[in-house]
Amino acid sequence: MDLPIRLLVVDDHPTLRFGLVALLSQEADFEVAGEASNGFEAVEKAANLHPDVILMDLGLPKKNGMEAIRDILALDPTARILIFTSSSDGDQILAAIRAGAIGYLVKDNSPQELFYAIRNAYQGKPTLSARSELSLFQQIQNNRPTTLPIDALTARELDILRWLAHGLTNADIAREATITEGTVRSHVSNLINKLGLENRAQAVIYAIRKGLIDVNHEES
Protein backbone atom coordinates (compact mmCIF):
# COMPACT_ATOMS: atom_id res chain seq x y z
CA MET A 1 0.00 0.00 0.00
CA ASP A 2 1.33 3.45 -0.93
CA LEU A 3 1.98 5.91 1.87
CA PRO A 4 -0.69 8.62 2.24
CA ILE A 5 -0.06 12.19 1.11
CA ARG A 6 0.84 14.11 4.28
CA LEU A 7 -0.82 17.51 4.42
CA LEU A 8 -0.34 20.71 6.39
CA VAL A 9 -3.57 22.75 6.47
CA VAL A 10 -3.09 26.49 7.01
CA ASP A 11 -6.12 28.72 7.62
CA ASP A 12 -6.88 31.31 10.31
CA HIS A 13 -10.62 30.49 10.54
CA PRO A 14 -11.01 27.66 13.10
CA THR A 15 -14.40 26.46 11.85
CA LEU A 16 -13.35 26.41 8.21
CA ARG A 17 -10.06 24.72 9.09
CA PHE A 18 -11.85 22.09 11.19
CA GLY A 19 -14.24 21.34 8.31
CA LEU A 20 -11.41 21.18 5.80
CA VAL A 21 -9.42 18.77 7.97
CA ALA A 22 -12.49 16.57 8.41
CA LEU A 23 -13.12 16.57 4.65
CA LEU A 24 -9.53 15.72 3.75
CA SER A 25 -9.33 13.00 6.39
CA GLN A 26 -12.08 11.08 4.61
CA GLU A 27 -9.80 10.43 1.64
CA ALA A 28 -7.85 7.19 2.03
CA ASP A 29 -4.70 8.61 0.42
CA PHE A 30 -4.60 11.79 2.55
CA GLU A 31 -3.23 12.25 6.06
CA VAL A 32 -3.47 15.62 7.81
CA ALA A 33 -0.07 15.84 9.49
CA GLY A 34 -0.66 19.26 11.05
CA GLU A 35 -2.58 22.52 11.16
CA ALA A 36 -1.55 26.17 11.38
CA SER A 37 -3.60 29.30 12.03
CA ASN A 38 -1.13 32.00 10.95
CA GLY A 39 1.90 32.55 8.76
CA PHE A 40 4.48 32.09 11.50
CA GLU A 41 2.97 28.72 12.49
CA ALA A 42 2.87 27.70 8.84
CA VAL A 43 6.61 28.27 8.40
CA GLU A 44 7.44 26.56 11.69
CA LYS A 45 5.26 23.50 11.11
CA ALA A 46 6.38 23.15 7.50
CA ALA A 47 9.98 23.01 8.74
CA ASN A 48 9.20 20.53 11.53
CA LEU A 49 6.68 18.25 9.82
CA HIS A 50 8.00 18.21 6.23
CA PRO A 51 4.52 17.67 4.74
CA ASP A 52 4.13 16.47 1.16
CA VAL A 53 1.69 19.27 0.32
CA ILE A 54 0.91 22.51 2.16
CA LEU A 55 -2.67 23.71 1.65
CA MET A 56 -2.59 27.40 2.53
CA ASP A 57 -4.84 30.43 2.69
CA LEU A 58 -3.27 33.79 1.81
CA GLY A 59 -5.11 36.09 4.22
CA LEU A 60 -3.16 35.02 7.30
CA PRO A 61 -2.40 37.03 10.46
CA LYS A 62 1.10 37.74 11.85
CA LYS A 63 2.75 36.77 8.54
CA ASN A 64 0.74 36.92 5.33
CA GLY A 65 0.55 34.07 2.86
CA MET A 66 2.99 35.56 0.34
CA GLU A 67 5.64 36.00 3.03
CA ALA A 68 4.97 32.50 4.32
CA ILE A 69 5.43 31.01 0.83
CA ARG A 70 8.82 32.68 0.44
CA ASP A 71 9.98 31.73 3.94
CA ILE A 72 8.91 28.10 3.57
CA LEU A 73 10.64 27.76 0.21
CA ALA A 74 13.76 29.46 1.55
CA LEU A 75 13.99 26.66 4.12
CA ASP A 76 12.88 23.90 1.75
CA PRO A 77 12.97 24.69 -1.99
CA THR A 78 11.16 21.39 -2.71
CA ALA A 79 8.07 22.30 -0.65
CA ARG A 80 4.81 22.08 -2.60
CA ILE A 81 2.45 24.86 -1.61
CA LEU A 82 -1.11 24.84 -2.93
CA ILE A 83 -3.01 28.07 -2.34
CA PHE A 84 -6.64 27.65 -1.24
CA THR A 85 -8.15 31.07 -0.65
CA SER A 86 -11.22 33.21 -1.25
CA SER A 87 -9.71 35.73 -3.68
CA SER A 88 -9.48 35.19 -7.43
CA ASP A 89 -7.69 38.48 -8.07
CA GLY A 90 -5.33 38.11 -11.02
CA ASP A 91 -2.53 40.16 -9.44
CA GLN A 92 -2.65 37.99 -6.33
CA ILE A 93 -2.65 34.75 -8.32
CA LEU A 94 0.37 35.84 -10.34
CA ALA A 95 2.16 37.01 -7.19
CA ALA A 96 1.56 33.63 -5.53
CA ILE A 97 2.92 31.77 -8.56
CA ARG A 98 5.94 34.07 -8.72
CA ALA A 99 6.53 33.46 -5.00
CA GLY A 100 6.66 29.73 -5.74
CA ALA A 101 3.17 28.28 -5.19
CA ILE A 102 2.52 25.18 -7.29
CA GLY A 103 -1.20 25.84 -7.66
CA TYR A 104 -4.06 28.18 -6.86
CA LEU A 105 -7.68 27.34 -6.04
CA VAL A 106 -10.52 29.45 -4.73
CA LYS A 107 -12.74 28.23 -1.92
CA ASP A 108 -15.81 27.79 -4.08
CA ASN A 109 -14.18 24.86 -5.86
CA SER A 110 -15.75 21.45 -5.33
CA PRO A 111 -14.14 18.89 -3.00
CA GLN A 112 -13.27 16.77 -6.05
CA GLU A 113 -11.40 19.70 -7.64
CA LEU A 114 -9.53 20.26 -4.39
CA PHE A 115 -8.58 16.57 -4.13
CA TYR A 116 -7.42 16.61 -7.76
CA ALA A 117 -5.24 19.69 -7.14
CA ILE A 118 -3.68 18.17 -4.02
CA ARG A 119 -2.79 14.96 -5.86
CA ASN A 120 -1.37 17.01 -8.72
CA ALA A 121 0.71 19.09 -6.31
CA TYR A 122 2.06 15.93 -4.71
CA GLN A 123 3.24 14.80 -8.14
CA GLY A 124 4.81 18.19 -8.82
CA LYS A 125 2.12 19.22 -11.29
CA PRO A 126 0.76 22.79 -11.23
CA THR A 127 -3.00 23.35 -11.03
CA LEU A 128 -5.18 26.41 -11.48
CA SER A 129 -8.93 26.40 -10.97
CA ALA A 130 -10.92 27.58 -13.98
CA ARG A 131 -11.80 30.84 -12.21
CA SER A 132 -8.18 31.44 -11.18
CA GLU A 133 -6.99 30.67 -14.69
CA LEU A 134 -9.38 33.22 -16.21
CA SER A 135 -8.39 35.92 -13.70
CA LEU A 136 -4.71 35.23 -14.26
CA PHE A 137 -4.97 35.42 -18.03
CA GLN A 138 -6.93 38.67 -17.81
CA GLN A 139 -4.24 40.11 -15.55
CA ILE A 140 -1.49 39.05 -17.93
CA GLN A 141 -3.41 40.46 -20.89
CA ASN A 142 -3.89 43.80 -19.15
CA ASN A 143 -0.38 44.19 -17.80
CA ARG A 144 1.85 42.42 -20.34
CA PRO A 145 0.72 43.68 -23.75
CA THR A 146 3.87 42.66 -25.54
CA THR A 147 4.24 39.15 -26.89
CA LEU A 148 7.02 37.07 -25.39
CA PRO A 149 9.38 35.71 -28.04
CA ILE A 150 8.31 32.09 -28.40
CA ASP A 151 9.98 32.04 -31.83
CA ALA A 152 13.29 32.45 -30.01
CA LEU A 153 13.01 28.89 -28.68
CA THR A 154 14.64 26.00 -30.46
CA ALA A 155 12.53 22.97 -31.39
CA ARG A 156 14.04 21.06 -28.44
CA GLU A 157 13.30 23.90 -26.00
CA LEU A 158 9.72 24.06 -27.28
CA ASP A 159 9.31 20.31 -26.67
CA ILE A 160 10.69 20.70 -23.15
CA LEU A 161 8.34 23.61 -22.47
CA ARG A 162 5.39 21.39 -23.46
CA TRP A 163 6.64 18.61 -21.19
CA LEU A 164 7.00 21.09 -18.32
CA ALA A 165 3.42 22.21 -18.89
CA HIS A 166 2.29 18.59 -18.65
CA GLY A 167 3.93 18.37 -15.24
CA LEU A 168 6.91 16.19 -16.14
CA THR A 169 9.96 16.29 -13.87
CA ASN A 170 13.51 16.71 -15.19
CA ALA A 171 13.99 12.95 -14.90
CA ASP A 172 10.78 12.31 -16.86
CA ILE A 173 11.82 14.74 -19.59
CA ALA A 174 15.28 13.18 -19.78
CA ARG A 175 13.71 9.78 -20.45
CA GLU A 176 11.30 11.18 -23.04
CA ALA A 177 14.02 13.10 -24.88
CA THR A 178 16.78 10.51 -24.36
CA ILE A 179 19.14 13.09 -22.86
CA THR A 180 20.72 13.59 -19.46
CA GLU A 181 19.04 15.45 -16.59
CA GLY A 182 21.88 17.96 -16.71
CA THR A 183 21.04 18.73 -20.32
CA VAL A 184 17.37 19.11 -19.36
CA ARG A 185 18.29 21.58 -16.63
CA SER A 186 20.36 23.55 -19.13
CA HIS A 187 17.47 23.67 -21.64
CA VAL A 188 15.00 24.72 -18.93
CA SER A 189 17.30 27.51 -17.77
CA ASN A 190 17.84 28.69 -21.36
CA LEU A 191 14.15 28.77 -22.27
CA ILE A 192 13.21 30.59 -19.04
CA ASN A 193 15.86 33.22 -19.74
CA LYS A 194 14.84 33.60 -23.40
CA LEU A 195 11.20 34.15 -22.44
CA GLY A 196 12.06 36.69 -19.74
CA LEU A 197 10.52 34.54 -17.01
CA GLU A 198 11.68 33.80 -13.48
CA ASN A 199 10.93 30.12 -12.79
CA ARG A 200 9.32 26.89 -13.97
CA ALA A 201 5.88 27.84 -12.67
CA GLN A 202 5.85 30.93 -14.86
CA ALA A 203 6.99 28.79 -17.80
CA VAL A 204 3.98 26.52 -17.27
CA ILE A 205 1.60 29.48 -17.18
CA TYR A 206 3.24 30.83 -20.32
CA ALA A 207 2.81 27.49 -22.09
CA ILE A 208 -0.89 27.39 -21.19
CA ARG A 209 -1.37 30.96 -22.37
CA LYS A 210 0.28 30.17 -25.69
CA GLY A 211 -1.97 27.15 -26.24
CA LEU A 212 0.83 24.59 -25.93
CA ILE A 213 -1.37 22.59 -23.54
CA ASP A 214 -5.16 22.41 -23.38
CA VAL A 215 -6.07 22.80 -19.70
CA ASN A 216 -9.73 21.90 -20.19
CA HIS A 217 -8.79 18.74 -22.07
CA GLU A 218 -6.21 17.77 -19.45
CA GLU A 219 -8.78 18.06 -16.62
CA SER A 220 -11.63 16.30 -18.43
N, C-alpha and C positions, 0 to 999 in steps of 0.2 A: 504494500500500500504506500502511495506517495505521501510525503509529509505535507501537512496543511500549509496554506499560505498564511504567514504570521503577520498580523495587522496592528498598526498603531492608529487609533482613532483620536483625532484632535478637533475638538469643538467646544466653545465656551458656554453653550446652552446645555445644562444638565439633562433636561427632559429629552431634547433632541438626541444628545449623545447616548443616553440610555436606550432610546428606541433604535438607534442605529446599531449599537452593539448587539442588541437582542436580534435584530434582523440579520446581521452578518453571521452571528453564531449559529443560525439555523442551517447555514450552508456547510456541507460535510468537508469541503476543502478549504474552509477558512477557520482561523483561530485568532481571536482578539487577544494579542499579547499584552496590550496596555492601552491606557487612555490618558489624554492630556487636555487641560481646560484653558491653557494659554500658550503663548509662543515660547516662553522660557521652558515650561514643562515639556513642550514638544521637542525642543533641541536636546534637553537632558535625557528624556526617555528614548529618543531615537538613538542616542549615543550608548545608552546602557542596555537597551533591549535588542538592537539591531534587527528591527522588523523587516520583513520582505517588502511590504508596501506601507506607506504612510498616507492615510486618508485624512486630508487636512482642510479645514475652513480657512478663509483668509482674514476675516474680521475678528482677529484675536486680541485680547488685552495683553498688556505688559510688553509684548513683542509681537508686531503684526506678522501676518502670514508671509509676506514677501521677505522680511528679515529672517524669519524662521527657515524658509527655504534655503536662503544663502548660507545661514549658519550651519544647518544640517549637512548641506553638501560640502561645506568647507571641512567638516569633520569626516565625512564619508562621501566621496564623490560618486559612489555606486548606489547611493540611496535612491529609491524610487518613490517620488512624491506625487500623489494624485490629488488634485484640488477638487474639493466638493463644497461648493459655496452657493450663496443666493444670487450673486451678481453675474450678469452675462455681459458686462461692459467690455467692449473690444480692447480698450487700452489696458485694462486689468488682466485680461486673458493673455495678451501679448507680453505684458510685464512678467506674468507668472512663468510663461514658457521661456522667456529670456533668462529668468532667474534659475531655471533648471527643472521646473515641474515636467513630469512625463505625460500628464493629461489634465483635462479640465472639464468638470461636469457641474451643472447647476442642480439645485436641490429639488427641482420638479421632474427630474429624470425618474424613470421607473426603477424598481429594485433590480430587474433583469439587466437594464442598461448599466447600473452601478456595478453589478457582479461582473459583467462583461469587461468593463473598464479596469476593474481590479485585477482580473486574470490577465488582461493585456499588459498592464503595468508590471505584473510579476514576471512576464516574459520579455520585458524590455520594450514593449510596443506602445507607442503613443496613442492616446484616444482623446478625441474632442466630441462632446455632445453636439447634436445637430444645431441647437440654438447657439452654443459657444462658437461653433465653426462659422455660422453666418455672421455673428458679431465680429469675430476676428477678421474675416475677409473684408467686411465693410470698413473696419478700422484701417486695414492695410491699404484698401482702395483709396480711402480719404487722405491718408498720410504719406503714402509712398507712390506718388503718381508715375514715377519713372519705372520702366521695365528693367528688371535685373537681367544681366546678359547670359541667358541660357545658352546662346549660340557659342559662348566662349568655352563651354565644356566639351571635352573630347567624347567620343562614343563610349569609351570605357567609363568615364566619369558619370555620364548620363545613366548608364546601366546601374552603376553603384548607387546613384541618387534614387533610382526606382527601388532598388533593394532596401535602402534605408527606409524609404517611405512605407515599405511592406513590413517593417519591423525586424529585418534580419540583423543579427549581430555581425561583428567583424569576422568571426569564425565561420558563420553561415555564408557570408559573402565570399570569403576565401574559397570555400568548397564549391560554390556555384561558379565562380570565375576561374577556378583552378590556378589561384595565385596565393602568395603567402599573406598572413595577417598583417605583416609589416607593410607590404605593398598596398593592402586595403587602407590601412591607416594613412598612408601617404596620399592616396587618391582622395580620401575623405577630407583631409586637411586642405588639399589643393582646391577641391570643388567648393568648399566652404569659403575659402579666401577669394576665389574668382567671383562668387556670387555676392560678396560683401556681407556675409552672414557671420554669426558668432559661434554657433554650436550645431550639433546634430539635430536637436529639436527644431531649430529654425529651418534647417534643410528639409526636414519632413514637411513642415507647414508650407514651405516654398514649393515642394514637389506636388502637394495636394492642390495648391493654388494654380499651378501650371498644368493641371490635368494629367499628371504622370501617374496618378493612382485615383481610382474612383472610390471615394469614401462610402458612398451609399451602397455600391456593389459589394464592397468588402464587408459591410456590416449586415448585409441581407442574408 
